[in-house]
Amino acid sequence: MQTLRIEHLTKTYGEKTLFEDADFIINEHDRIGLIGTNGSGKTTLLNAISGIDPADSGELIAPNDYRIGYLKQMPELDDSKTIIEAVFEGAGPIFQTVRNYEEALEAYGSDPENEKLAKRYSDAEDKMNQEDAWTAESDVKTILTQLHISDWNQQVGTLSGGQLKRVGLAQVLIQAPDLLILDEPTNHLDFDSIEWLQSYLASYKGALLVITHDRYFLDQIASRIIELSFGKLYFYTGNYQDFVAQKAERVERELVAEHKQQQLYKKELAWMRTGAKARTTKQQARINHFNELKDGLNKVQVDGKVDINLGQARLGKKVLEVKKGSLTLQNHKIINDFDLLVKAGDRIGITGVNGAGKSSFLNVLAGDLPLDSGELIVGETVKLAYYRQQTEKIPEDKRIINYLDEVGQSVVNKNGERVSTTQLLEQFLFPRFMHGTLIRKLSGGEKRRLYLLKLLMSSPNVLLLDEPTNDLDIGTLTILEDYLESFAGTVITVSHDRYFLDKVASDLLIFKGQARIERYTGMFTDYLSQETHAKKESVTPKKSSANSSTEDKKVSKEKTKLTYAEQMEFDKLEKEIDDLDERKAELQEEMNNVPGSDYGKLGDLQRQIDEIDQRSEEAMERWEYLGQYV
């Protein structure tokens, strides 16, 4: 069994200890979700386990051939390469095997009489066979297609952030390492790609360690949860739902123990204050016990909750309206003759396939992108805040407190009370010691949380949110969802996060591409269930009636001889099986004559052989069944 032992890992960043004495085992088939607030050190722990940024102390113990594949939040790919070239530049063994084979083939081709080069080529070919690397290119293309990357010759430098993430995901999945580490893998994926990824990981043979804010995804793939909180690791069995329940029980137990400890301390303190002296061995022992109790009196640390209690401007009945709106960008129709009326209090979720123009439509509603034709009408009382997918450019050398002072040094909350910037920062989980911190020292999630706070300080009554779940931790998302539930204004959000959409949206616009937009009222998961059911219905042959189905089974059970049609089928099957065997032999011969460098062609031939094997097996099963009645 391939096992990785993490022993006594410790990492500090400045004065902050991110994790201390981290100690656990990752077994071969583990499915682990790593949870923690933004800035708690989750990505740093992944970097330490992967070896990218080793811990200050501790060690990783694994077999020599143990392989780790790591998808970072933002993959690092060569801008000058095409997508397919960038994927094959990965560090995984299968890519190295392909490169070694190509180099050996080129060297052998230039000097075929050289025995050493011939041996090198032969060994490289054997390695390709051992690792089944001939199909690597076709496998990569299959994965890219599932992730909606179709132009494999597009240059990496022209890709969006979301496309880069999907190419990086393809690169790490094809490596099939012993441990697959994924940092926010669902960011920038639409729901069918997420569903495909869930299925792919369900049958993955190695271990999985993943950070994700997608709670439905975590429920589907995780069988263990590790929580990183205040430098310590806590371990839970089960998925996200199990974690929520078990964590609540853990915190409650610790708080009860803390209360008992405090009560005991107060009792012993009162005894000490009576002027107790160590006149006897028993009294000296009690004094020693008091000192130990005093030294060990630690307050239970619980993750803080973002407190959003900000006021908002009054909103009239008229909010936003699009009349006969049309927009085309780079030959892609976004909307065409589209009408939308947005009222006060509406909760609209926008989702759909990548590249269909969801963010562009949000830019239209924000007034940032003009329509080609039609009209956008904005209500007079609208005070809009737009949480963009890409955080506005924040001066990295500006301090946190100064960044918020651009909006104001205080705001009014829902209760009409004035709240200072300092208090707001504390409510958003930025303790006082961090207020003077340079923004460049914050984690990506902490920057997003700070950006959200700045927007909400403007007291908006209409919120436009573009993929708000990206880079926010689960705790912050939960509070944001609760805030939006009580928000008296209008919310329009673009998201692929099923859990988030279920919580905040009651009306949906599903963008399907080329200005095709479906409207749906209800929960997003209900919509997906209906879509899945409809797809199954479309491919499942319908029975004429329940009676005919029952009759078929009855006839089947009573069968004693073949019908005329079945006899004809049986006679043809033997020839069909022979023809398949003959075709397979031809493909194998063709495969032997294909140049070794053309592994794309080899992969295609191998796929044809696999298809023939499948058809041959089905034909043989049918032939054996019919043969019972001959």
N, C-alpha and C positions, 0 to 999 in steps of 0.2 A: 504493500500500500504506500502510495506517494503522500508523504506527510511533511508539513512545514511547521516547525516549532519556533515561536516567537518568545524569546526569554529576556525579561528585565529591560525592555526598551525604554529609554528616557530621552526626552527632547525638550529643550527650553528655547524660547524665542524672546530675547531681551530679558525682562524680569519675569516673564510668564512661563510657567511650566505647562506645556501642552499635554504631555502624558508622562507618567512616571511609573517605572517598574511594570510596564505592560507585559503580560505573560499569558499566552494562550496557544492553542494548537489549531491548525487548519488541516482537516482530514480530506481524503481524496474526493468525496462526493458532497462536501459541505456547501450549503447555500446560505451565505452570511450577508446580512444587511448591516451597514455601519451607520449609526445615527448619532447626531450631536448638533448643537447650535452652531451657527456661523461663527468662525473664529475659534472653535473649540480644539481644532487641530486634526480634523478627519483626513483632509488631503495630505497633511504632513505625515500622518501615520501611514497612509498608502505609499507615499514617496519613500518612507523608511523601509517598508516591507519589500517594495520593488527594487530597492537599492539605488534609486535615483538620487536621494538625499539621505544618507545614512543617519541613524539616530546618534545622539551624543554618547550613549553607552548601551550595552545589551548586545545580543547576537541573534542571528537567524540560522537555524539548523535544518538542513534539508539534504536529500541525496544529491550527488554531483550532477546528475542529469535532470534535476528539477528545473522546470521552465515556468517563468512568470510572464504573462502578457498584460500590459497596462494601457488602458484607454484614459488619457488625461481629460480634464474638462475642455481644454483647447489643445488638440493634437498639433504636434510640430512636424509639418511636412514641407518638402522642398518646393518652393513656388515655381521653379523653372520646369518641373516635371509634369507629365500628364498624370491623370488620375491613376491609370493602371500602372504606370511606372512608379508612382509614389507608393502605391500599395506594396509593390514588389521590392521596394527598398527597405521594407521592414526588417527588423533584426531577428525575426523568428527563424528557426532551423529550416523550415520548409522553403523559405525564400533563399536561404544560404545554399541549400541543396540545389535549387534551380540555377542559381548563379554559378556555383561550382561546376555544374554539368555544362553550362554554356561555355565557360572558360576552358574546360577540358576538351570539349568538342572542337573549339576554335583552334586550340594548340595542336590537337591530334590531326585535324584537317590540313594544317600547314606542314606537317611532317609525319605522314602516316607510317613511315618506316621506323620511327623511333619507338622502341619497345617500352621505354619508361612512360612516354606520353600515351601509348596504347593502353598500358596498365591503368594509368590515371583515368582515362576515358571509360574503361570498363568498370572501374570502381565507382565512378560517378554515375554511370548508368544503373549499376546495381542499387545504389543509394536512392535513385529516383524511383526504382521499382519498390524498394522496401518502404518508402514513405508515401507511396502512391502520389508522387508529386506531378505526374503527367497531367492530372486534371486540375492542378492548382489555379491556372488562369481561368478556366471555365467556372470553377467554384467561386473565385473572386467576383466574376461577372454576375453570377447568380445572386450573391449576397448584395452587391451594389444595386442590382435591379430591384431586389426586395426593399432596399432603402431609398428607392426612387432616384438613383444616380444612373442615367442612361448613356450620357456622352462620356465614354471612358477615355477619350483622347483630349478632353478639355484640360487646359492648364490649371494646375492647383492655384496659381496666383490670381485666377479670375473667380475663384469660388467664394461664396458667402460663408459666414461663420457656421451656419447650420450645415451647409454642404461639407465643409471641412470636418465637422464632427462625424458625419456619416461615413466619409472616406476613412477616417481614423478608426471607426468602429469596424468597418470591413477588414481593415488591415490586421486588427488584433483578433477578430473572430477566426480568420482563416488560419492563424497560427496554431489554434487548438492547444494552448499551453496547459500545464498541470494546474496552474492557478490563474484564473482570469479575473483581473481587477478592473472594475468599471466605475468611473467617477461621473455621475449624472449622465448615464447613457441615453435616457429618454429625452433630454433636451434637444429641441429642434426636430423631433420625430413626430409624424402625424400618427393618428390612432391605428391605422392598419399596419404601419411599420412597427409600432410598439407591440401590437398583437403578434406579429411575426417574430419579433425578438423574444417575447415571452415563450413562444413555442420552441424556438431555437435553443434557448437556455434550459428549458425543461428536459431536453434530451442531451444536454452537454455532459460529456463524460468526466471532465475534471471538476475542480473546486471553483467556487464563485465567491468573490468579495465585492460588494457593490455599495456605493453611496448613491442615494436617489431621494428626491423629494416626492416622487410619484407613489402615493400610498397604495393605490390599487396594484401597481406593478410590484411593490414590495410584498404585498399580500400574496401575490401569485408565485413569486420566485424564492422567497426566503423561508428557510426552516430554522434559522438561528438569527438572533439580533444581538449585536454588540453596541452598547451605548458608551460614548466618550463624553464624560461630564466632569468638569473641574479637574482634569488631569488623570482621572481614574476610569477604568473600564468596568462596565457592568454587563453581565451575560444573561440572556433570556432564550428560552426555547420556544420556537414557533415563529409565526409571521408578525406583521405589524400590529394586527388586532390583538394578538397574544401579548405583544410587548407593552401596549398601552395598559392593559389590565395588570400585568405583572409589575410594571414600573410603579403604578399607583399603590400596589400592595407593598412594594419595597420602601417607597418613600414614607408610607404610613407607619410601617414597622420602625423605621429609623427615627421618625418623629416621636413615636411613643417611647422608644429607648432613650432618646435625648431628653424627653420630659422627665422620665424616671431618674436619669442621671442628674439633671438639674435639681430635682426635689431632694435627692440624697445629698447633693453638694450643699444646698441651703441648710439642711439639717445638721450636717457636719460643721458647716461654717458657724452656725449658732453655738454649737458645743465648743468650738475653738475660742469663740469670743467671750465665753464665760471664764477664760483664763486657764484653760486646761494645761496641766503640767505633766511631764513624763515621769510621774512618781513610780509607776509600775511598768512592767514589760508590756502589759495589755494596753495601757494608755499610750505608750510610745508607738505601739503597732497601729493604734487608731490614728495617731497624728501622722504617721508615715502614710497610712491609707488616704488620709485627707489630702496630703500633698500630691499623691499619685492621681487622685480624683481631680484635683485642681489642674494638674498638668494635662490630663486627658480630656478635659471638658471642651469638646469641639462642637460647634454649631453645625447641624446637618445642612449641607449645601444643596439647594434645589435650584434647577434651572429657572431663571427669571422668565416672566411672561411679558411680552410687549403689551403695554397699556395704551390703547388708542382712544383718547377721550377728547378729541378736538372738535371745535365748533365748525359750523358750515354756513355759508350764505343761503338766504331764502331762495327757493326755486319756484318759478311760476309753472303753470300747466304746460306751456309751450316750451319744448326743449330743443329738439333737432328734427329737421324734416328734409329728406332727399326726394326731389320731384323729377321724374324722368331722367335720372342721372345715368350718364354713360362715361366710361373711362377705359382707355386702352394704353398699355405701357409696353413698349418694345414688341409690338405685334401680338401681345397677349391681352385679350379682353378681360377686364376686371369686373365691371358691371355694365349692363346694357339696358337702357330704358327702365331703370330700377327705381322703385318707390319704397320709402321707409319713413314711418312716423314714429318718433321716439318721444314718449311721454314721461312726465315726472314719476319717479319711483320704478321705472322699468329696469329689469335685470336681463340684459341681452348677452348671450354667449356667442362668439364667432369662432368657428372651427372649420376643419376641412383639410384638403390635401395641401402639401407644401407647394408654393409657387402659384397658388390660385389668386393671390392678391389680398389676403386678409389684412396684413399690416398696411398695405396701400389704401384700403378702404378706411381703416382707422385714421390714416393721415388725412383723408378727405374730410371725415367728420371733425377732425381737429382744425381744419382750415389750412393745413400745411400743403395740400395737394389739390389744385383746381380740377374741376370736372371738365371733360371735353365738351359735354353738353348737359343741359339740365340745370337744376338749381339746388343749392344747399341753404336752408333757412335755419338760423340760429336764434333761439329765444332771447329776449332782452335781459332776462335775469340770470342767464347761464354764466357760471364761473367755472371754467373747465380746468382740470389738471390731467396731464397726459403722462402716464408711466410707460416710458418707451422700452422696447426690447433691448436697445443699446443705451446704457446709462449715458446721460449727458457728460461732456468732457469736464471732469472735476480736476481742478489744479492739485496735482499730487503733493506739492510742497505746502499746501494750505492746511491749517489745523482744523480739526472737526468743528470746534466751536465757531471759528471764523466763517466757515462755509455756511452754517445756518444763520449767522448774523446778517447774511445778505438778504434774507427774507424778513428778519426782524428779531429783536432780542426777547420777545415774548409773544404769546398768542392767547386767545380766549378759548376756553374749553366749552363743552356742552352745557356746563352748569353756570356759565357766565363768569367763571373765575379766570384771572390772568395767570398764565403759567409761563415761567421763564424758560429760555433755551436750555439752561442747565438741567432743569427738571424734566423737560421733554427728552433730552438725551438719556437720562436715567430710565425713563419710562420705556425707551426703545432699546434697553439693554446695553447702553454705553455708560459704564460707571464713571464717576468723577475723575478717577486717575487717567481715563482715556481722553478726556475732553480736549486736552492740549496735544494729543497725538497727531502726527502728520498723516494725512489721508493715505499716502502711499504705503503705510505700514498695515493698513487694514486688509482683511481677506476680501475676496470678490463678493461674498455674501454680505459682509458687513458694509461694503460700499453700496450695495443695492438697498440695504435697510436704511442707510443714511439718506440715500436718494429719495426713497419713499417718504421718509419723515419730512424732508424739505418740501415735497409736493403737497403733503397733507397740511403743512403749516399755513398754506395759502387759503385755507378754509374753502375748498371747492364744493360745488353742489352737483357737478357732473364729473365722473371719473372714467377716463379711457385707460384701459390696462392692456398692454401688449406683452403676452407671455409672462405674467407676473410671477409664476411659480419657478421660473428659471433662476437658480442661484440663491433662492431663499430657503432657509431651513424649515423643517416641518412645523416646529413650534411657532415660528413667525407666520407661516401660512395659516395655521389654525386660528391665530388671533386676527389676522387680516380677514379671514372668512367670517369670523364673528362680528368684526367691525362692519363689513359690508352688509351683513344681515340687518344691522341696526341703522345703517346709513340711510338718511331720509331722502337723499338725492337719487340720481340715476347712475347706473353702472353699465358700461359696455366693455366687455373683455374678450380679447383674442387668447385662446389657450387650447392646448392639446391634453391638458391634465384632466382626466376623467373625474377624479375625486373633486377637484376644485370646481369644475363646471357643474357637477351635481349639487354642490353646496351653494353656489352664488348665482346661477343662471336659471331662469324659468322659461325663457324664450331663446331659441337657437336659430342662427343663420349658418347653414353648412355650405361652404364654398367648395364646389366640385370641379372648378376650372372652366375657362372660356365662358365666363359670366353666367354659368349655371349655379344658381343659389337656391337651396332648399330651405324652407321654413318649417320649424318644428316647435311645438309647445310641450314642455315637459322636461324630464331629466335626461341628461346626455346618455347615460348607460341604458335607459329604456330605448332611446333612438338606436343605439348600437345593436341592442338585442333584436329589434325589429329588422334592421338591415341584415344581420346575420341569418335570421329566420327566413327572410325573403330570398337570400342567396341560396340557402339550402333547398327551399321550395322550387327554385328555378332549375336546379340540377337533379332533383329527385323525381324519378318517373312516378306518375300518379296511378294508383290502382283504380280500376273501374268501379269497384265497390268493395265494402267489407266482406260481402258474401262471396265474391269471386276470389278474394284473397284466401278465405277459409277453404273454399272449394279447391283452389290450387294446391294447398297443403294436403288436403285429403287425397286428391288424385296422386300427388307425389308419393304419399305413404303407401298407396295401393299399387304402385307401378310394378308390373311383372314383365313387360317387354317394351322395346323401343317403338315410338311412333315412326311413321314413314319419314317425317322431317328429321327426327333424331338419328335414324339410321343413315340418312344422307350425310348428316353432320359428322357422324362417327367415321364414315368412310373417308371423308375429306381430312379429318384431323390428323391421321397418320402421315399423309403426304405433307400437311402443313408443318408438322413437327420436323419431318425430314428436311423440308425447305429452309426452316429456321436454322437447323444445325448446319446446313450447307452455307447459308448466308453468314453465319457466325464465323465459319472457317475462312471465308473470303475476306471478312473484315480483319481477322487476325493476321492473314497473309499480307493484306494492305498495310496493316500497322507495322509489320516487320520491315516494309520497304520505305516507310516515311522517314525523312531525315530526322535525326535525334533532336535537332535544334527546334523543330516545328512542334513544340509541345502543345500548342493550341489545337493543331490537327490531330495529334495523338489523343488529346483529351476528348475531342469530338468523336473519334472512332470508338474510344472506350465507352462513352455514353451510349452509342448505338449498340454496342455489344451488351451492355447492361439491360437496355430495353428489350433486346432479343431474348436474353435469359429470362426476363420477367414474362414475356409473351409465351415462351416455350414452357415455362413452369405452369402457367394458367392452362395452356392447351393440353398438357400432360394430365393435369388434374381432371379436366373435363373428359378426356379420352378414357381415363381409368374409371370415372363414374359411369359413363355410358356403357363401358365394357362389361359391367355387372349384368346387363340385361340382354346381351347379345346371345 
